[in-house]
Amino acid sequence: MGDAFGEGYPNDGEVPVHEVRLDAYRIDTTAVTNAMFHRFVRDTGYRTAAEEYGTSAVFHLTVAADPADVLGSASGAPWWLNVRGADWAHPAGPASHWTDIPDHPVVQVSHSDALVYCRWAGRRLPTEAEWERAARGGLHRKRYAWGNELHSADGSHLCNIWQGTFPVENTQDDGFLTTAPVKSFPPNGYGLYEVSGNVWEWCSDWFLPKYYRNAPTENPQGPSIGRGRVMRGGSYLCHDSYCNRYRVAARSSNTPESSSGNCGFRTVAVTSPT
């Protein structure tokens, strides 16, 4: 586990590389989709954090809302706009709707929302170690889920990330400005799709940059406290000039109540396979 290339951001705590042993587990092959999340909402009447707050973060090139619904930008990241009416069912704002993209990963869901979904589904979020093992697809000390090169031998794209000049121009060479439908890119060796790019994925762990220095070897659960919850995998906004976190070792975090247009989740079975 960890960054074997020395490419990580120092404050992310991707080192040292260390051995971890995990019990067997079953993890979703894809992120939870809009259609899947809709079934949960239909059955429970649940309202997400973004719905309760009335606003959420939308990338500036994707906003689908009246200008009056754009309430401001994020300090230090002006490409994120606070949009009234943005939520899981309206991921880009009130003029968008999940039914137009039912097979895309659900976004605008907080860590807390993901936990409620998991309880309904009889599942749980993966630990950070479980996520990384699954994302590696059986490969050892590789940069990506498929190897060390970003593109395939014929130059085709293997993940949904940013092409062009961030954050003003996305040439969409991979076919997508924002989220892609699940299973748009080849799976890794374990059959998991889009573990690099597309959307960040919540893990169960609290995030501390120094955790790897003394992390348990057996089934690590993460620290007992932290400055946010771990997110893994990167998103459609990642670019090597700004956020080279689509590598399988890369780590990031956000506060548990936060939601945005580029973060979703996948789940793990509560019971281990027999």
C-alpha positions in Angstrom: 0.0 0.0 0.0 1.3 3.5 -0.8 3.2 5.5 -3.4 6.1 3.5 -4.8 7.1 6.3 -7.2 7.5 9.3 -5.0 4.9 11.2 -7.0 2.4 11.9 -4.2 1.7 15.3 -2.6 3.7 15.5 0.6 0.7 16.6 2.7 -1.4 13.6 1.5 0.7 11.0 3.4 1.0 8.4 0.6 4.2 7.0 2.2 5.8 4.9 3.4 4.9 2.0 1.2 3.9 -0.7 3.6 2.5 -4.2 3.6 -1.1 -4.8 4.6 -3.1 -8.0 5.0 -6.8 -8.1 4.7 -9.6 -10.6 5.2 -11.6 -11.5 2.1 -14.4 -9.1 1.1 -16.7 -8.4 -1.8 -16.7 -4.9 -3.3 -19.0 -3.4 -5.9 -17.7 -3.5 -9.5 -18.9 0.0 -10.1 -19.8 3.1 -8.1 -23.4 3.4 -6.9 -25.4 4.9 -9.8 -28.2 7.5 -10.0 -30.7 4.7 -10.7 -29.5 2.7 -7.7 -29.6 5.8 -5.4 -33.1 6.7 -6.7 -34.4 3.3 -5.5 -33.0 4.0 -2.0 -34.7 7.5 -1.9 -37.9 6.1 -3.3 -38.0 3.4 -0.6 -36.9 5.5 2.3 -37.9 9.1 1.6 -34.4 10.1 2.6 -33.2 13.7 2.0 -29.5 14.2 1.5 -27.4 16.8 3.1 -27.4 18.9 -0.1 -31.2 18.9 -0.1 -31.3 19.9 3.5 -28.8 22.7 3.0 -30.5 23.8 -0.3 -27.1 24.2 -2.1 -24.1 22.3 -3.2 -20.9 22.6 -5.2 -21.0 22.4 -9.0 -18.0 22.8 -11.4 -18.3 26.1 -13.2 -18.4 24.7 -16.8 -21.3 22.3 -16.0 -23.8 24.5 -14.1 -27.4 24.1 -15.2 -29.1 26.8 -13.3 -30.4 30.3 -13.5 -27.7 32.9 -12.8 -29.7 33.9 -9.7 -29.1 30.4 -8.3 -25.3 30.7 -8.4 -24.6 32.0 -4.9 -20.8 32.4 -5.1 -17.5 30.5 -5.6 -15.3 28.6 -3.2 -12.4 30.5 -1.7 -9.1 29.3 -3.3 -11.0 27.2 -5.9 -13.2 29.6 -7.9 -14.1 26.9 -10.4 -16.4 25.5 -7.7 -19.7 27.4 -7.5 -22.3 27.2 -4.8 -25.5 26.5 -6.6 -29.0 26.7 -5.1 -31.0 23.5 -5.9 -28.0 21.3 -6.7 -28.3 17.9 -5.2 -28.1 14.2 -6.2 -31.3 14.4 -8.3 -30.1 17.7 -9.9 -26.3 17.2 -10.0 -25.5 20.3 -12.1 -28.3 22.5 -10.7 -32.1 22.8 -11.0 -32.1 22.5 -14.8 -30.4 19.1 -14.7 -32.0 15.8 -13.6 -30.7 12.3 -12.8 -33.1 10.6 -15.2 -31.0 12.0 -18.0 -28.0 10.1 -16.7 -29.3 7.1 -14.8 -26.2 5.0 -15.4 -23.8 7.6 -14.2 -22.4 7.6 -10.7 -24.5 9.4 -8.1 -22.8 12.6 -7.0 -23.7 15.4 -4.6 -23.7 12.8 -1.8 -21.9 13.4 1.5 -20.1 10.7 3.5 -23.0 10.8 5.9 -25.5 10.2 3.0 -23.4 7.3 1.8 -23.5 5.6 5.3 -27.3 5.9 5.3 -27.5 4.3 1.8 -25.2 1.5 3.0 -27.4 0.7 6.0 -30.4 0.5 3.7 -28.6 -1.8 1.3 -27.1 -4.0 4.0 -23.6 -3.0 3.0 -20.8 -0.7 4.1 -18.2 1.6 2.8 -14.8 0.1 2.1 -11.9 0.9 4.3 -9.1 2.8 2.6 -6.9 -0.4 2.5 -9.8 -2.4 1.0 -10.3 0.2 -1.6 -6.6 0.3 -2.6 -6.3 -3.4 -2.8 -9.4 -3.7 -5.0 -8.3 -0.8 -7.2 -4.9 -2.3 -7.8 -6.6 -5.3 -9.5 -3.9 -7.7 -8.4 -1.0 -5.6 -9.7 2.0 -4.9 -7.5 3.6 -1.5 -7.1 2.0 -0.1 -10.3 1.0 3.5 -10.9 -2.5 2.9 -12.2 -5.0 0.1 -12.0 -3.8 -1.2 -15.4 -0.1 -0.5 -15.2 2.3 2.4 -15.3 1.3 4.2 -18.5 -1.7 6.5 -18.5 -2.8 5.5 -22.0 -3.1 2.2 -23.8 -0.5 1.2 -26.4 -2.8 2.6 -29.2 -3.2 5.9 -27.3 -6.8 5.3 -26.2 -7.9 6.7 -22.8 -8.3 4.3 -19.9 -10.0 6.7 -17.5 -12.1 9.8 -17.3 -9.9 12.7 -16.3 -9.3 16.3 -17.5 -7.7 17.0 -20.9 -6.7 20.5 -21.8 -6.0 23.5 -19.6 -7.5 23.2 -16.2 -10.0 24.8 -15.3 -10.9 26.7 -18.4 -10.8 24.2 -21.3 -11.5 20.5 -21.4 -10.9 19.1 -24.9 -12.8 16.0 -23.9 -10.5 13.7 -25.7 -11.8 10.9 -23.5 -15.4 11.7 -24.5 -16.6 13.4 -21.4 -16.7 16.8 -19.8 -18.2 15.5 -16.5 -19.2 12.1 -15.3 -19.2 9.1 -17.6 -21.6 6.1 -17.4 -20.3 3.3 -15.3 -18.4 0.7 -17.3 -17.3 3.2 -19.9 -13.7 2.3 -19.5 -12.0 -1.2 -19.3 -12.1 -2.9 -15.9 -9.1 -3.8 -13.9 -7.8 -7.3 -13.1 -10.5 -7.8 -10.4 -13.3 -6.6 -12.7 -13.7 -3.1 -11.1 -14.6 -0.2 -13.3 -13.5 3.5 -13.0 -11.3 3.2 -10.0 -9.3 6.0 -11.6 -11.1 9.2 -12.5 -14.8 9.7 -13.1 -15.8 10.4 -9.4 -14.0 10.4 -6.1 -15.2 7.6 -3.8 -15.8 7.9 -0.1 -14.0 5.4 2.2 -14.9 4.7 5.8 -11.6 5.9 7.3 -10.8 9.2 8.9 -7.9 11.0 7.2 -4.6 11.7 8.8 -1.5 12.4 6.6 0.8 10.6 9.1 -1.3 7.5 9.5 0.8 5.2 7.3 3.8 5.7 9.5 2.3 3.5 12.2 -0.7 1.9 10.5 -1.7 -1.7 11.6 -0.7 -4.5 9.3 -3.9 -6.5 9.8 -7.1 -5.1 8.5 -6.4 -1.4 9.1 -9.5 0.7 9.9 -7.9 4.1 9.8 -7.3 6.5 12.7 -9.9 7.2 15.3 -9.9 10.9 14.5 -9.0 13.0 11.5 -9.6 16.2 9.6 -12.0 14.6 7.2 -13.0 11.3 5.6 -10.8 9.6 3.0 -11.7 9.9 -0.6 -10.0 7.8 -3.3 -9.7 7.5 -7.0 -9.7 11.0 -8.4 -12.4 12.4 -10.6 -13.1 13.8 -14.1 -11.5 17.1 -12.9 -8.1 15.6 -12.1 -5.1 16.7 -14.3 -1.4 16.3 -13.7 -1.0 20.0 -13.6 -3.4 20.4 -10.7 -4.5 17.1 -9.1 -2.6 14.0 -10.0 -4.7 11.9 -7.7 -6.0 9.3 -10.2 -3.1 7.1 -9.3 -4.1 4.1 -7.2 -2.0 5.2 -4.2 -3.3 8.7 -4.2 -5.3 10.0 -1.2 -7.5 12.9 -0.4 -10.3 13.9 2.0 -13.2 16.1 2.7 -15.5 16.8 5.6 -18.2 14.2 6.2 -21.1 16.6 5.5 -19.6 18.0 2.3 -21.0 17.1 -1.2 -20.0 18.1 -4.7 -20.5 17.3 -8.3 -17.5 14.9 -8.5 -17.8 12.6 -5.4 -19.7 9.4 -5.1 -19.1 6.0 -3.5 -19.1 2.2 -4.0 -19.9 -0.3 -1.3 -18.7 -3.6 0.3 -20.7 -6.6 1.5 -21.1 -6.7 5.3 -20.3 -10.4 5.5 -17.1 -11.9 4.1 -17.4 -14.6 1.4 -17.3 -18.2 2.5 
